[in-house]
């Protein structure tokens, strides 16, 4: 069985179950979830002196999901993106571009490495479809 995050409706059920004094196992049975799913959710999202808040827990989950998402290095209009578009026009292959970017040092770009597959996608889309 694959893991599914709790929906806002399930989080509200947890909040009301806790307010009614239900045990974690009873809440888990009500939601058809494992008690080991409910326990960390309550522990992680209940303030020390307060109660579990479904809306705060859901916002917290969305925040962390976005924070865990990898950040894009090649944003249109950036120096690195413009260079990746410029070099194929000067007859460099994606493999050569990847090698050049790996060897070059960009003072204002933390990680300038771009794999050749990404370069192929950018070149195909922007060079062959846009121009």
C-alpha positions, 0 to 999 in steps of 0.5 A, a space after each residue: 500500500 502506498 503512502 498518501 498524505 492526509 487530506 484537510 478533511 482527515 485533518 479536521 476529523 483528527 482535530 474533532 476526534 481529539 477535542 472529543 477525547 478519542 484515542 489515537 487508535 480510535 481516530 485511526 480506525 475512524 479514518 481507516 488509517 494506521 495509528 502510526 500515521 496519526 501519532 506523528 501528525 499529532 506530535 508534530 503539529 500540536 503546540 506544547 500547551 495547545 491542541 492540534 489545529 487542522 488548518 495549521 497542520 495542513 499549511 505546515 505540510 504544504 510549506 514543507 512540501 514546497 520547501 523539499 521540491 528541488 529548486 530550478 537552476 535554469 530560469 528563463 532570463 538568467 545568465 546561465 539560461 542565456 548561455 545555454 541558449 547561446 552556445 548551440 548557436 555557436 555550434 556547441 553540442 549539448 555534451 560540450 556545453 555541459 562540459 564547458 559549464 562544469 569547467 567554468 566558474 560563475 561568481 554569482 551562480 552557486 551550481 552551474 552544472 547542467 546535465 546534457 539531457 536538460 540542455 537537449 530539452 532546452 535547445 529543442 524547445 527554445 531553438 527549434 520551436 520558438 525561433 
